[in-house]
Amino acid sequence: QVQLVESGGGLVQAGGSLKLSCVISGSTFRSGGMAWFRQAPGSEREFVATIWRNGGNTYYADSVKGRFSISRDYAGSAVYLQMNSLEAEDTAVYYCAAGRPILSAVRTIGGYSYWGQGTQVTVSS
């Protein structure tokens, strides 16, 4: 049984930083995709970042490019999201996801089979 558990969320002032972690048990995903999505109140869940396959190619939403950085451990059993220069608009529940998406699906919810429960990130302005 694959389980994903996020940690590291919290309350931070605008301009600050947080690092989210997601530990995966039951499988590894170095040859697949490991991603972060987020969902703000009243909004749909949206793609944030992904790290894909053995080459570790990374892809980001335009809204976080240059501020956020995704990384993983060697085995593909943990994924991290370093968030810098946080803005009030980054306030959301952040979810990690894992699966084996093809390239065209790396930014889509449907590309990932496994999801964590989410961790709240609140940025005060």
MIMIDO-291924 format. One record per residue: residue number from 1; residue in three letters; x, y, z of N, C-alpha, C, CB in turn. Coordinates in Angstrom, 2 decimals. Glycine has a CB too. Layout:
<nodes>
{NUM,ALA,{X,Y,Z},{X,Y,Z},{X,Y,Z},{X,Y,Z}}
...
</nodes>
This chain:
<nodes>
{1,GLN,{0.85,-1.19,0.00},{0.00,0.00,0.00},{0.88,1.25,0.00},{-0.96,0.00,1.23}}
{2,VAL,{0.69,2.10,-0.95},{1.48,3.31,-1.07},{0.87,4.41,-0.21},{1.59,3.75,-2.54}}
{3,GLN,{1.71,5.04,0.60},{1.24,6.15,1.42},{2.19,7.33,1.27},{1.13,5.73,2.91}}
{4,LEU,{1.62,8.52,1.24},{2.39,9.76,1.16},{2.02,10.63,2.35},{2.13,10.51,-0.19}}
{5,VAL,{3.01,11.12,3.05},{2.78,11.95,4.23},{3.58,13.24,4.11},{3.15,11.19,5.53}}
{6,GLU,{2.86,14.36,4.07},{3.49,15.67,3.97},{3.77,16.25,5.35},{2.62,16.63,3.17}}
{7,SER,{4.75,17.14,5.40},{5.04,17.89,6.61},{5.72,19.19,6.22},{5.92,17.07,7.60}}
{8,GLY,{5.81,20.12,7.18},{6.54,21.36,6.94},{5.70,22.58,6.70},{7.43,21.17,5.81}}
{9,GLY,{4.39,22.42,6.62},{3.55,23.58,6.43},{3.49,24.44,7.68},{2.15,23.15,6.02}}
{10,GLY,{2.88,25.60,7.55},{2.75,26.48,8.70},{2.41,27.89,8.28},{4.02,26.48,9.50}}
{11,LEU,{2.57,28.80,9.23},{2.29,30.22,9.03},{3.60,30.97,8.86},{1.47,30.80,10.23}}
{12,VAL,{3.69,31.78,7.83},{4.91,32.53,7.55},{4.53,33.90,7.01},{5.83,31.77,6.54}}
{13,GLN,{5.38,34.87,7.25},{5.13,36.20,6.73},{5.52,36.29,5.26},{5.90,37.24,7.54}}
{14,ALA,{4.88,37.18,4.56},{5.23,37.39,3.15},{6.72,37.71,3.04},{4.38,38.55,2.55}}
{15,GLY,{7.34,37.10,2.04},{8.77,37.25,1.85},{9.59,36.16,2.52},{9.21,38.57,2.36}}
{16,GLY,{8.95,35.38,3.37},{9.64,34.32,4.08},{9.75,33.05,3.28},{8.94,34.05,5.36}}
{17,SER,{10.25,32.00,3.95},{10.50,30.73,3.30},{9.94,29.58,4.13},{12.01,30.53,3.06}}
{18,LEU,{9.61,28.51,3.45},{9.23,27.24,4.07},{9.74,26.12,3.20},{7.68,27.14,4.26}}
{19,LYS,{10.00,24.97,3.82},{10.35,23.78,3.06},{9.38,22.67,3.42},{11.82,23.35,3.33}}
{20,LEU,{8.68,22.17,2.42},{7.76,21.06,2.59},{8.48,19.75,2.29},{6.52,21.23,1.69}}
{21,SER,{8.09,18.72,3.02},{8.63,17.38,2.80},{7.48,16.41,2.61},{9.53,16.94,3.98}}
{22,CYS,{7.74,15.39,1.85},{6.76,14.32,1.61},{7.51,12.99,1.61},{5.97,14.53,0.26}}
{23,VAL,{7.15,12.15,2.55},{7.77,10.84,2.64},{6.82,9.80,2.07},{8.15,10.49,4.11}}
{24,ILE,{7.35,8.94,1.21},{6.54,7.92,0.54},{6.93,6.55,1.05},{6.71,8.01,-1.01}}
{25,SER,{5.95,5.77,1.39},{6.18,4.38,1.78},{5.40,3.46,0.87},{5.80,4.14,3.26}}
{26,GLY,{5.90,2.24,0.71},{5.21,1.25,-0.09},{5.68,1.17,-1.52},{3.78,1.52,-0.08}}
{27,SER,{6.41,2.13,-1.99},{6.97,2.11,-3.34},{7.94,3.27,-3.48},{5.84,2.19,-4.41}}
{28,THR,{8.66,3.28,-4.59},{9.54,4.40,-4.91},{9.21,4.89,-6.31},{11.05,4.00,-4.80}}
{29,PHE,{9.57,6.14,-6.59},{9.10,6.76,-7.83},{10.21,7.50,-8.57},{7.98,7.72,-7.53}}
{30,ARG,{11.45,7.04,-8.40},{12.53,7.70,-9.12},{12.33,7.62,-10.64},{13.88,7.07,-8.74}}
{31,SER,{11.76,6.51,-11.11},{11.53,6.34,-12.54},{10.18,6.89,-12.98},{11.63,4.87,-12.91}}
{32,GLY,{9.48,7.50,-12.06},{8.17,8.08,-12.38},{8.18,9.58,-12.16},{7.07,7.43,-11.54}}
{33,GLY,{7.10,10.08,-11.60},{7.00,11.50,-11.33},{6.57,11.73,-9.90},{6.02,12.15,-12.28}}
{34,MET,{7.15,12.78,-9.32},{6.81,13.18,-7.96},{6.53,14.67,-8.00},{7.96,12.84,-6.94}}
{35,ALA,{5.38,15.07,-7.48},{4.91,16.43,-7.73},{4.29,17.06,-6.49},{3.89,16.42,-8.86}}
{36,TRP,{4.11,18.36,-6.61},{3.36,19.14,-5.62},{2.24,19.88,-6.35},{4.31,20.14,-4.86}}
{37,PHE,{1.07,19.82,-5.74},{-0.08,20.58,-6.18},{-0.54,21.41,-4.99},{-1.22,19.65,-6.72}}
{38,ARG,{-1.42,22.36,-5.22},{-1.99,23.14,-4.13},{-3.43,23.52,-4.42},{-1.15,24.41,-3.88}}
{39,GLN,{-4.17,23.76,-3.36},{-5.57,24.13,-3.50},{-5.90,25.21,-2.48},{-6.49,22.90,-3.31}}
{40,ALA,{-6.25,26.38,-3.00},{-6.66,27.49,-2.16},{-8.17,27.41,-1.93},{-6.27,28.85,-2.81}}
{41,PRO,{-8.67,28.02,-0.87},{-10.11,27.99,-0.61},{-10.91,28.52,-1.80},{-10.44,28.81,0.64}}
{42,GLY,{-11.92,27.76,-2.19},{-12.76,28.18,-3.29},{-12.17,28.00,-4.67},{-13.11,29.58,-3.11}}
{43,SER,{-11.00,27.40,-4.73},{-10.32,27.22,-6.01},{-10.09,25.74,-6.30},{-8.98,27.98,-6.02}}
{44,GLU,{-9.81,25.45,-7.54},{-9.49,24.08,-7.92},{-8.03,23.78,-7.55},{-9.74,23.86,-9.44}}
{45,ARG,{-7.75,22.52,-7.42},{-6.38,22.08,-7.17},{-5.54,22.40,-8.40},{-6.32,20.55,-6.82}}
{46,GLU,{-4.37,22.95,-8.19},{-3.53,23.35,-9.31},{-2.11,22.83,-9.17},{-3.51,24.85,-9.44}}
{47,PHE,{-1.49,22.63,-10.30},{-0.12,22.14,-10.36},{0.85,23.19,-9.85},{0.25,21.74,-11.79}}
{48,VAL,{1.87,22.74,-9.11},{2.92,23.63,-8.63},{4.27,23.25,-9.26},{3.00,23.57,-7.10}}
{49,ALA,{4.67,22.01,-9.07},{5.98,21.59,-9.56},{6.04,20.07,-9.62},{7.11,22.14,-8.67}}
{50,THR,{6.93,19.57,-10.49},{7.15,18.14,-10.56},{8.61,17.84,-10.90},{6.22,17.50,-11.60}}
{51,ILE,{9.05,16.69,-10.47},{10.37,16.18,-10.84},{10.13,14.82,-11.46},{11.35,16.11,-9.59}}
{52,TRP,{10.72,14.59,-12.63},{10.23,13.52,-13.50},{11.33,12.60,-13.95},{9.55,14.10,-14.70}}
{53,ARG,{11.11,11.35,-13.73},{11.91,10.23,-14.21},{13.36,10.31,-13.74},{11.86,10.18,-15.70}}
{54,ASN,{14.13,9.38,-14.21},{15.50,9.21,-13.72},{16.36,10.43,-13.96},{16.14,8.00,-14.36}}
{55,GLY,{16.07,11.17,-15.04},{16.86,12.34,-15.34},{16.61,13.50,-14.40},{16.59,12.77,-16.73}}
{56,GLY,{15.51,13.42,-13.65},{15.21,14.47,-12.69},{14.82,15.79,-13.31},{16.39,14.68,-11.81}}
{57,ASN,{14.25,15.76,-14.51},{13.78,17.01,-15.11},{12.71,17.63,-14.22},{13.22,16.76,-16.55}}
{58,THR,{12.78,18.94,-14.08},{11.82,19.65,-13.25},{10.97,20.61,-14.08},{12.55,20.41,-12.14}}
{59,TYR,{9.73,20.73,-13.66},{8.78,21.61,-14.33},{8.02,22.39,-13.26},{7.81,20.81,-15.25}}
{60,TYR,{7.75,23.65,-13.54},{7.11,24.52,-12.56},{5.95,25.28,-13.18},{8.12,25.50,-11.98}}
{61,ALA,{4.97,25.61,-12.33},{3.94,26.55,-12.73},{4.59,27.92,-12.88},{2.77,26.58,-11.71}}
{62,ASP,{4.10,28.70,-13.81},{4.66,30.03,-14.03},{4.61,30.89,-12.77},{3.92,30.73,-15.16}}
{63,SER,{3.60,30.69,-11.95},{3.40,31.53,-10.77},{4.46,31.30,-9.70},{2.03,31.27,-10.19}}
{64,VAL,{5.17,30.18,-9.76},{6.17,29.89,-8.72},{7.59,29.80,-9.27},{5.81,28.60,-8.01}}
{65,LYS,{7.73,29.87,-10.57},{9.04,29.73,-11.20},{9.99,30.80,-10.67},{8.92,29.83,-12.74}}
{66,GLY,{11.18,30.36,-10.28},{12.17,31.28,-9.73},{12.08,31.47,-8.24},{12.04,32.59,-10.38}}
{67,ARG,{10.98,31.03,-7.64},{10.80,31.16,-6.19},{10.79,29.81,-5.49},{9.51,31.90,-5.88}}
{68,PHE,{10.24,28.79,-6.14},{10.13,27.46,-5.57},{11.11,26.52,-6.24},{8.68,26.92,-5.70}}
{69,SER,{11.54,25.51,-5.49},{12.46,24.51,-6.02},{12.05,23.12,-5.53},{13.92,24.84,-5.63}}
{70,ILE,{11.87,22.19,-6.45},{11.50,20.82,-6.10},{12.75,19.94,-6.15},{10.39,20.27,-7.04}}
{71,SER,{12.84,18.99,-5.24},{13.95,18.05,-5.23},{13.44,16.74,-4.65},{15.17,18.59,-4.41}}
{72,ARG,{14.28,15.71,-4.73},{13.89,14.40,-4.21},{15.13,13.71,-3.68},{13.19,13.53,-5.31}}
{73,ASP,{14.92,12.64,-2.94},{16.05,11.82,-2.53},{16.41,10.88,-3.67},{15.73,11.04,-1.23}}
{74,TYR,{17.53,10.19,-3.54},{18.02,9.38,-4.66},{17.05,8.26,-5.02},{19.38,8.80,-4.31}}
{75,ALA,{16.47,7.65,-4.03},{15.61,6.47,-4.27},{14.25,6.84,-4.84},{15.42,5.70,-2.99}}
{76,GLY,{13.86,8.07,-4.66},{12.50,8.43,-5.07},{11.48,8.06,-4.00},{12.14,7.75,-6.38}}
{77,SER,{11.88,8.14,-2.76},{10.96,7.86,-1.65},{10.65,9.10,-0.83},{11.56,6.78,-0.76}}
{78,ALA,{11.16,10.24,-1.25},{10.85,11.50,-0.58},{10.97,12.63,-1.60},{11.78,11.75,0.64}}
{79,VAL,{10.11,13.59,-1.48},{10.14,14.75,-2.37},{9.99,16.00,-1.51},{9.01,14.67,-3.47}}
{80,TYR,{10.66,17.06,-1.93},{10.70,18.28,-1.15},{10.31,19.48,-2.02},{12.10,18.48,-0.56}}
{81,LEU,{9.82,20.50,-1.35},{9.51,21.75,-2.05},{10.04,22.90,-1.21},{7.97,21.89,-2.30}}
{82,GLN,{11.09,23.52,-1.69},{11.63,24.71,-1.04},{10.91,25.92,-1.60},{13.17,24.83,-1.24}}
{83,MET,{10.28,26.67,-0.72},{9.49,27.81,-1.14},{10.09,29.08,-0.57},{8.01,27.66,-0.69}}
{84,ASN,{10.54,29.96,-1.43},{11.15,31.23,-1.03},{10.29,32.39,-1.53},{12.59,31.34,-1.58}}
{85,SER,{10.54,33.56,-0.97},{9.82,34.77,-1.38},{8.32,34.53,-1.42},{10.31,35.24,-2.76}}
{86,LEU,{7.81,33.94,-0.36},{6.39,33.58,-0.33},{5.51,34.81,-0.38},{6.08,32.76,0.91}}
{87,GLU,{4.38,34.64,-1.05},{3.39,35.69,-1.22},{2.06,35.23,-0.65},{3.24,36.08,-2.71}}
{88,ALA,{1.19,36.19,-0.33},{-0.12,35.84,0.21},{-0.87,34.91,-0.73},{-0.95,37.10,0.46}}
{89,GLU,{-0.65,35.06,-2.02},{-1.33,34.22,-3.02},{-0.85,32.77,-2.99},{-1.11,34.80,-4.41}}
{90,ASP,{0.21,32.50,-2.27},{0.68,31.11,-2.13},{-0.07,30.36,-1.03},{2.18,31.10,-1.83}}
{91,THR,{-0.92,31.05,-0.29},{-1.69,30.40,0.77},{-2.60,29.32,0.18},{-2.52,31.44,1.54}}
{92,ALA,{-2.44,28.11,0.68},{-3.20,26.97,0.16},{-2.86,25.73,0.97},{-2.91,26.75,-1.34}}
{93,VAL,{-3.61,24.68,0.71},{-3.22,23.36,1.17},{-2.34,22.76,0.08},{-4.47,22.44,1.49}}
{94,TYR,{-1.18,22.29,0.45},{-0.22,21.72,-0.49},{-0.25,20.21,-0.40},{1.20,22.25,-0.23}}
{95,TYR,{-0.36,19.57,-1.56},{-0.44,18.11,-1.65},{0.75,17.57,-2.43},{-1.76,17.68,-2.32}}
{96,CYS,{1.35,16.52,-1.94},{2.32,15.82,-2.77},{1.61,14.68,-3.49},{3.50,15.29,-1.92}}
{97,ALA,{2.17,14.33,-4.63},{1.58,13.31,-5.48},{2.70,12.50,-6.13},{0.65,13.93,-6.55}}
{98,ALA,{2.40,11.27,-6.43},{3.37,10.40,-7.08},{2.66,9.49,-8.08},{4.15,9.55,-6.04}}
{99,GLY,{3.40,9.14,-9.12},{2.84,8.26,-10.14},{3.82,8.06,-11.26},{1.53,8.82,-10.67}}
{100,ARG,{3.29,7.64,-12.39},{4.14,7.38,-13.55},{3.55,8.06,-14.78},{4.29,5.85,-13.79}}
{101,PRO,{3.47,9.38,-14.73},{2.87,10.11,-15.85},{3.77,10.16,-17.06},{2.52,11.52,-15.42}}
{102,ILE,{3.16,10.21,-18.23},{3.92,10.53,-19.43},{4.17,12.03,-19.43},{3.17,10.08,-20.72}}
{103,LEU,{5.09,12.49,-20.27},{5.49,13.89,-20.22},{4.31,14.85,-20.38},{6.51,14.16,-21.28}}
{104,SER,{3.40,14.51,-21.26},{2.28,15.41,-21.52},{1.32,15.51,-20.34},{1.52,14.94,-22.73}}
{105,ALA,{1.48,14.64,-19.37},{0.56,14.61,-18.23},{1.21,15.05,-16.93},{0.00,13.23,-18.06}}
{106,VAL,{2.45,15.50,-16.94},{3.14,15.77,-15.69},{2.53,16.95,-14.93},{4.59,16.05,-15.95}}
{107,ARG,{1.78,17.81,-15.60},{1.17,18.96,-14.93},{-0.29,18.72,-14.59},{1.30,20.20,-15.80}}
{108,THR,{-0.78,17.51,-14.78},{-2.20,17.22,-14.60},{-2.45,16.36,-13.37},{-2.75,16.54,-15.83}}
{109,ILE,{-3.61,16.57,-12.74},{-4.00,15.75,-11.59},{-4.09,14.29,-11.99},{-5.33,16.23,-11.01}}
{110,GLY,{-4.60,14.05,-13.16},{-4.78,12.67,-13.62},{-3.49,11.91,-13.88},{-5.57,12.67,-14.86}}
{111,GLY,{-2.37,12.63,-13.93},{-1.10,11.96,-14.16},{-0.54,11.24,-12.95},{-0.10,12.95,-14.63}}
{112,TYR,{-1.17,11.42,-11.80},{-0.64,10.89,-10.55},{-1.66,10.00,-9.86},{-0.22,12.03,-9.62}}
{113,SER,{-1.21,8.83,-9.43},{-2.11,7.85,-8.83},{-2.20,7.94,-7.32},{-1.69,6.48,-9.22}}
{114,TYR,{-1.18,8.52,-6.71},{-1.09,8.51,-5.26},{-0.96,9.95,-4.73},{0.10,7.65,-4.79}}
{115,TRP,{-1.68,10.19,-3.62},{-1.75,11.54,-3.06},{-1.61,11.52,-1.56},{-3.05,12.21,-3.46}}
{116,GLY,{-1.01,12.58,-1.02},{-0.97,12.76,0.41},{-2.22,13.47,0.90},{0.26,13.54,0.81}}
{117,GLN,{-2.30,13.68,2.20},{-3.46,14.30,2.82},{-3.40,15.82,2.77},{-3.59,13.84,4.25}}
{118,GLY,{-2.23,16.37,2.53},{-2.11,17.81,2.42},{-1.54,18.45,3.67},{-3.43,18.42,2.11}}
{119,THR,{-0.88,19.59,3.48},{-0.36,20.38,4.59},{-0.65,21.85,4.31},{1.18,20.14,4.78}}
{120,GLN,{-1.13,22.54,5.32},{-1.56,23.93,5.14},{-0.37,24.88,5.15},{-2.56,24.33,6.23}}
{121,VAL,{-0.34,25.76,4.18},{0.63,26.85,4.14},{-0.15,28.16,4.14},{1.58,26.75,2.88}}
{122,THR,{0.13,29.00,5.11},{-0.54,30.28,5.21},{0.51,31.39,5.21},{-1.41,30.35,6.48}}
{123,VAL,{0.37,32.31,4.28},{1.31,33.42,4.16},{0.58,34.71,4.53},{1.91,33.52,2.71}}
{124,SER,{1.05,35.37,5.56},{0.40,36.60,6.01},{1.08,37.80,5.35},{0.46,36.73,7.55}}
{125,SER,{0.26,38.74,4.93},{0.79,39.92,4.23},{0.97,41.08,5.18},{-0.14,40.34,3.08}}
</nodes>
